[in-house]
Amino acid sequence: MGKNTIIRKVLSVRAENLEVEGKLKAAANAKNMVEMAVGNSGFVFIPKTEDVASLRDEITGNQVQTAAKAGVMAPSDVIVPAGPTGQDPSTTSFFQALDIPTKINRGQVEIVSDVHLIKKGEKVGRSAAELLVKLNIKPFYYGLTVETVYDNGDVYPSAVLDLSDGDIAASFTRACREVAALCLSLNYPTAASVPHSIMDAYKNILAVGLGCESYSWENLVKVKEILKDPSKFAAAAPASGAPASGTTAAAAVVEEEPEEEESSAAAGGMFGGSASDSDSDDDSS
């Protein structure tokens, strides 16, 4: 902990010295740390083997409950609950000054409904602070918060520590979809778009095969049979919902896709919404 002016001065001098020594990466890291010295801040240095997320939770978990003081910025909303206050009827005017609906019940003041007394980010008024003291309400919790993390020259917000493996996987999947959609639109083959291009091309082949009476192959024959009598496809599916054998399952997937081809042109497989139908047909060809 220390004065921000001193912290910034030390880090700035450190960055200048590193630049003179030719250590540009280390100098850039020191400059990144200068931007972190804002407000009532301090630095916690930990070894590389320490779990940053666990340490963050331990630091932020220690908070002190305090009363509201007049003139301070409210860190959270304050709602006064309805019910008896324990105050005698002579304090009714005090509640009325704050526009708090009350009634006299069994010789004491009772608040009729919940009251949103203080809003987050607003200054606490003197009357509101006095009321909370009378009601013995300590609404605020103060403690340390972790704003940013510095790791090997990278500075990122502490919210990154809350990301789970599921969040990372979802982001990766979304990025792959966007890459595949873009590549399909540009007709630029990549590992993300080639499987969909192959599937679209096979759909086009099946569509052409359905229009040709003189040329056929095994899967196309099955597709034609299913189109003539869709009940055969339902009969071929496992009755109990259990997975079928590898050959049967593969045939079922291939047989189902031409039905989609008849209803609409292939447009990018899973990413059909990213490009027009005409563009996808050109890409598939």
N, C-alpha and C positions, 0 to 999 in steps of 0.2 A: 504494500500500500504506500502511497505517496502523493505528492502534488503533481497534477497533470503536467504543469509547466516543466518541472524537473524531469519527469519521465520522458516527455517528448524531446527535451534537450539532450538527454543521455542517448536516446535511440538515434536521434539525428546525427550526433557526433560519431556514434558508432557506425552508421551507414556511410558517412563521409570517409572515415578511416578505411573502411573495407573497400570502398571504391578506389581509393588511392593505392591500396595493396593489390588491386586487380581482382578482388573477389566480388564480382558483380552480383552473383546469385545471392550470396549472404547479405550484400548491401540491400538488395531488393526485399529480402525477408525482413530486415530491420525496418525498412520504410513501411512495410505492411503493418508492423506492430505499432508504429506511430499512430496510425489511424484508429487503433483500438483504445488508445488512452483518451476516452471521452467520459465526462461526468465523474461521479464518485466511483472510480474504478480501481481495480487492483489486479495483479497477475498471480496465478497459481501455477507453479512449475512442477511438473511430474515426470517421472521416468517413462521411457517408451513402453515399458512392460505394463504400465498402469492402465486400467480400463477407464477411459474418459467418461463414458456414460454413467458408470457406477459412481465415480467421484462427483459428477454433476448432480446426481440424485442426492448424494450425501450432503453436498453443500446447500442445495436449495431446500432440503428437508428440514433444516433448522430455522425456524421462524419464531418470532416473538409477537404475542398478541398485545396490542396497545389500544388505548382509548383514542378517540378522534380529537385532534387539536385544531383550534380555530386558525384558519389561514393556510393550512397545509393542503396539498393536492390529494384528493381522494384516490387511493390505488384501486378501489373497487366500489361497487354500488353498495349502498346501505339501505336496507328495508327494515322498518320498525314493524314488528308483528302485532296483529290485533290481540286484544286481551287486557286483563287488569294490569295496571301500572304500579300499584302500591302507593300512588300519590293521593294526597287528600284533595277534596273539592276546591280548595283555595288556589290550586295551580291550573285550574281550567283555562284561565285567560292565557297562560303560557302556551298551552297546546293550540288555542285558537289563533295565536299570533303566527304559528307555523302551518296554519290551515290543516290541522289534524282533527278529524271528526272524533268526538268523544261523547261519553255519557257517564252519568253517575250511577254506579251499581254497588250496593252494600257499603256505602260510605267511602268509596274510592273512585278515582277516575279510571275509566276503561276505554281503550281505543277501539273504535267500531270496526275498522278494516285495516288491512296492511297498508302502510304508507311508504312510498319511495322517497326517503328523506334526502339522501345525497346520491348524486350521480358520479360515476367514475370519471376522473379527469377534472372535476370541478373543485373549486376551493371550498373548504369546510367553513360554514358560517358560524358565528359565535353562538347564536341561539341553538343551532343544530347540535353543536358540541356540548352545550350545557344540558340539552335535553337527553343526550346519550349518557352523560354522566349521571343524571338523575335516575335514568332507567337502568344504570349499571350495565351498559352495553359497551363492549370493546370490539368494534367492528373490523379493525384493520390488523393485518399481519405483515410484519416487516422482516426482511432477511436478505441474504445475498442471492443474486440471480446470475446465471451464466449466460452472457450475451453472445460471445463468439469463441471460436476455438482456433488456435494457431497450431498447425501440424506440418512440419517440414516445408515451411514457406507458404503453405496454403492457409487462407483465412476463410472460414465459413461459419454461418450462424449455428448456434447450439441446437436449433430445431432439427438439424440433420441427424443428430444422435437418436432422435425418436423414430427414424425410418426403420421399418422392419424388413425382413427378407421378402415378405409378400409385396411390400411397396416397391422395392427395387425390381422384383420380377415383373410387376405390372407396368412399371415405367419402361423396362427393357422390351416387353411385348408391344407396348404402344409405339415405341420408337421403331421396332422392326416392321410394324404395320405401315407406318408412315414412309419408311424407306422403300418397302415393297410397292406401295401405291405410287410413289414418285417414279420408281424405276419402270413400272408398267406403263405409266403415262408417257415417259420419255423413250420407251422401247430400248432401255439400257439394261441388259441382263446382269443380275447380281445373285448372290446366294439366297437372298431373301425373296427375290421375285421369280427365279427360274422355276421352282415347283408349281407356282400358280400359272406361269406361262405354259408349262407342259400340260397341266390339267385343262387349260382353256383350249390348247391345240387338240387335245384328245376329244374334248367336247365337239369341236368343229368337225373332226374326223367322223365321229358318230353321227353328227347331223348330216354330213354329206353321204355317209353310208345308208342312212335311212331313206335318202332320195334316190339311191341307186339300186335297181332291182337285180342287176347282173353281177354285182360284186358284194361279197359278204364274208364275214369271219365269225368265229364262235361266239364272242361276246355280243356282236351285233345281232346275231340270230336270237339270243336270249332277250335282248332289248326289244326287238320286234315282237316277240311273243308276249312280253309284259305289256307293251303298248296296246296290243290287240285284246288282251285279257288281264287287266291290272290285278285281278284277284289272285293270279299266280304268284305275284310278288309278295302278297300278304301270306299266302300259304307257304312260301319258301322261308319266311322269317321264323325264328325259333318261337315256339308257342309259349314256353315258360319264361321268356325274356333272358335266357342264358346266352352267352356269346356262342356264335357258331364257329365251325372250323375255319382255318385260315383261308382255304379256297372259297368256301361259301360266302364268307364275310367280304372278301375282295370282289366277288361277283356281284354281291348286293350293292356295294358302293358304286361300282361301274354302271350297274343297271339303273340306279336311281338318277344319275346325273343327266342322261338324255332327256328325262321328263322336264328338268329345269331348262334344257336347251330349247325344247319346243315352246315353252311358255315365254322365254325371254332369251335374248342373245347373250353370249358370255361376255362379261365385262369385268375382267380383273379378278375372277375367283372371289376370295374373301374380301378383296378390296375393290369391288365393283363400283362403289360409290365415289371413287377417287378420279375416275376418268369416264369419258363418254363411251357409249356403246361402239361407235365407229372406230374410236381410237383403240379400244381393246381388241376389236376384230383384226385391225391392222397389226397390232402387236403379236397376236396369236399366230397370224399367218407368217 
